[in-house]
Amino acid sequence: MIAVGRIGRLFGTEGGVMITLYASFPDNFQNKEPLFVIIDKLAVPIFCSHFERRGQSGAVVHFDDIDTQRRAEEFLVGREIFMQEGDKVEDDEFYMEDLIGFTAIVGKRRGEISDYYDSEANPLFEITLDGKEHLIPAQEEFIAQIDFDNRKIKFILPEGLLEL
């Protein structure tokens, strides 16, 4: 687990708290991800019912089952909060240019993505299959699967798009 903040003080009368967020706190945190506090040497999961950022390193948070000032002060105030390292949402963005060099699988044929032509109107992949270059639209509906680990991309193309 990784420390991602510290609960500083109460906020309001219904168990809300102010949290100082560390740099390790993910920018794209979702309320459905549990946070953890250490109570009696045990990592106890707590879920946010309300999470509102305040500036770069602060947040106002309400947790499920913590609905009074007394409970918040007893269980939360002054404690560090943690996340499981795997909970940190990975950045899954990529550029189409990153796919150049990937193995292209079209039906039973295998080739390689040899280039990418960026155009707002019609972005295209250049795929080399059987020694011939083909241009195909770089559209989501033609991409069945992208395997980044094995550098493969599987296409499902409409009939007649590639001359056989």
PENOR-V361513 format. One line per field, one symbol per residue. phi: phi as a letter, one per 40 degrees, with the letter a starting at -180 (. if undefined). burial: I if it has 9 or more other C-alpha atoms within 8 Angstrom, else O. Layout:
phi: ???
burial: ???
This chain:
phi: .bcbibccacbgbbgcbcbccccccccbcbdcccbbbcbfgbcbcbbccabbcbgcbbabbbbdgbbbccccccbbdgccbbbcdccccccbcacdccccgccbbbgccbaaccabbcaccacbcbbcbfgbcbbbccbdccccabbcccfbbbbbbcdgcbcc
burial: OOIIIIIIIIIOOOIIIIIIIIOOIOOOIOIOOIIIIIOOOOOOOIIIIIIOIOOOIIIIIIIIOIIIIOIIIOOIIOIIIIIIOOOIOOOOOOOOOOIIOIIIIIOOOIIIIIIIOOOOOOIIIIIIIOOOOIOIIIOOOIIIOIOOOOIIIIIIOOOOOOOO
